[in-house]
């Protein structure tokens, strides 16, 4: 498969997401002065894992503000919250 990528686009994300996956992308450039950045899996997981934990903490806090859920354990709420989807509404 061949793709021509423009400035700011990325490739190779599957190798970051799948635990035992190896990188499968090969890069060739037609121009001089092309800059590429590489991100190691551990760094990716650290950054996005932190973001995922922050989203989970926010969800748990939301449920704990509702009187019905106040006495429930965090472990229960972590399992419970998996059944919900966040939907945002905006006033027109």
N, C-alpha and C positions, 0 to 999 in steps of 0.2 A: 504494500500500500504506500502511496506517495501523497504527501500533503505539502502545500506551500503555506507556511505560517507567516503571519504579519507581526509587526512589533507588538509586544505585550502578551502574545498568546503562549500557551504552554503545551507540554507533551510529557508522556511518561508517568501520568498520575496512577495508573494501575499498579505499578511497582511499589508505590507508596501505600496503597490501600490494602493490597493482598499480602498477608504475612510472609508467605514463602515464595512470592513472585520475584522473578529477576527482571531487570530492566530489559525491554525489548525494542526500544527506540534507537534508531541510528540517525545521526544528524549529519547533513552535508550542507554546506553553504556555497552560494554562488558569488557572494560579495566578501570583500575584506572588511575587517573592523566589526565583525559580528560579535556581540557579547552574550554569553549564556550564563545562567546561574544554576547551580546544582543544590538540591536540598536532600539531605540524608533522611532516611525513614525515621530514625529516632527523633530528629529535630521536628519533623512534620507531626509525628505523634505527640510530642511535647506541646507544641503550639495548639494544634487542633483538639487534643485531649483536654487541655486547660479550658478551651472555649466550650467544649461539650459539658464539662463539669460545671461551668458557670451557668449554662442554660438549664442543667438539671437542678442546680441550687435555686435558681429563680423560679422554676416550676414548683419545687417543694415548698418554697416560701409562699407562693401564691395559694397552694392548697391549705397551708397552715393558717392562713388568714381567714379561712372559712370555718366558722364554729364547729361544724360537723366533723371536720378533719383534724382539729387541734390536738386531740389526745392520741392520735395514731402515730406509730413509730416511723422514723425516717425510712427504715428498710421496707415497711409496707408501702409507704408513699412512693418510693422509687419504683416498686413493681407496679403499683396502681397507675402511676402517671404514664406508663407505656401505652395505655389504652386511649390516650387523649392526643388530639392534634391541636396545635396552636393556630388560631385563625385571627387575623387582624381586620378590623373594620375601620374605614375612614369616612369621615363626614364629607359630603360633597359640597 
